[in-house]
Amino acid sequence: MDSVVSQPEDAPLVEGDSSYEAPKSHARDVHILSSAFLLVFLAYGAAQNLESTVNTEENIGTTSLGILYLSFTIFSLVSSPVVRILGSKNALVLGTTGYWLFVAANLKPSWYTMVPASIYLGFAASIIWVGQFIGNLITLALLGDGKEGATSGTTLLFIVFLGSMTLGTMLMCFLRKTDNKAEEGPPKSYTNLYSFVVSLLKLVIAPLFDIRMLLIIPLIAYSGLQQAFVWAEFTKYIVTPALGVSGVGGAMAVYGAFDALCSLAAGKFTSGLSSITIIVPGGALIQVIVLLWLFLKYRLTSGLIGSLYPLLMAAMLGIGNGIFNTQLNALLGILFRHDMEGAFAQLKVWQSASIAVVFFLSPHITLKAMLVLMLIALCVSVCGFLFLTLWVERTFSSGSG
């Protein structure tokens, strides 16, 4: 296994601290960007959560999401040079149009509208990505009249989402172009096909020859699997039967809130590899409890308890997701400080690929089978992570000695 490590023998496995001077803050652009992201992703996040429950005919909802994330996986490989060519402002504006088109396709969902919109959104998402949960409260409000799945209710909901996205896209246009060489046109390194292919291979293939990355990939893949499980399986088989379609918004708002709060808390306690080694198994344990609960004990019940169970599970799944996301970013930043672009490209590719797998499998396997798959993937990923931390600590200690 040592033969696949790409770094020199005397290179440290955990890089030391390096001085970094943050660029000058532009408060105006930060406020515009934050508001635009909120308007765009509160709508898209809620719309995505509804796909497996609203667009059930011929499984068009889950299949279109599978196509979306497969497209995202492919375009993630070339997103970096595309952003450099377009410039940050143009990339942000172009990226939001993909989300707008996807939500618009939901007004008349069919294979002829959803598939092209999903493919285009895969490209758009590769150059602009972030998440919010507030839009789920709009779902709860507009579909909370007891008429589950009514066409008029969902049409109004997606029109509201389109309005939110339109405002967000318009706000993006008010961003100032940064005074950066990347805004001046295509970089010389991408002006011919050969140099582009070489740069792409270096970005995507080179990290795969590092044993550390190979041991992290299963955990990255599981983080994508569990997110897609919540969006597709959990909303369809657990939330909707207990709370109705309108309840999807409330459950996902709980999921998003605990995800965000746990991300903040986990980030505060993350100080290095030792803290990550403690926090990740904690998040895994919480997810194991939920998965085993669903597999062995959970039964649909009526009354207040029956309504509280899905919300409790949503909160626990949100905590686990917040832990995995923060710790994976911290771990990649610690171990691959000199190749951050390549490391985080691996994060995007493997997460989105595993998300696509869940959406493609969802219509064809049972909930029990999906839970077994999730449990196996979680065990494999945690074992790989623990072996990584032990190997890094042992090798780093012997190198220091």
HELIX and SHEET records of a PDB file:
HELIX    1   1 ASP A    2  VAL A    4  5                                   3    
HELIX    2   2 ALA A   27  VAL A   54  1                                  28    
HELIX    3   3 GLU A   57  ASN A   59  5                                   3    
HELIX    4   4 ILE A   60  SER A   76  1                                  17    
HELIX    5   5 SER A   79  LEU A   86  1                                   8    
HELIX    6   6 SER A   88  ALA A  105  1                                  18    
HELIX    7   7 TRP A  111  ILE A  127  1                                  17    
HELIX    8   8 GLY A  135  LEU A  142  1                                   8    
HELIX    9   9 THR A  151  MET A  172  1                                  22    
HELIX   10  10 LYS A  181  GLU A  184  5                                   4    
HELIX   11  11 LYS A  188  TYR A  190  5                                   3    
HELIX   12  12 LEU A  193  VAL A  204  1                                  12    
HELIX   13  13 ALA A  206  PHE A  209  5                                   4    
HELIX   14  14 ILE A  211  ALA A  228  1                                  18    
HELIX   15  15 PHE A  229  VAL A  239  3                                  11    
HELIX   16  16 THR A  240  LEU A  243  1                                   4    
HELIX   17  17 VAL A  245  PHE A  269  1                                  25    
HELIX   18  18 LEU A  273  LEU A  292  1                                  20    
HELIX   19  19 TRP A  293  LYS A  297  3                                   5    
HELIX   20  20 GLY A  303  LEU A  335  1                                  33    
HELIX   21  21 ARG A  337  ASP A  339  5                                   3    
HELIX   22  22 MET A  340  LEU A  361  1                                  22    
HELIX   23  23 LEU A  367  SER A  400  1                                  34    
END                                                                             
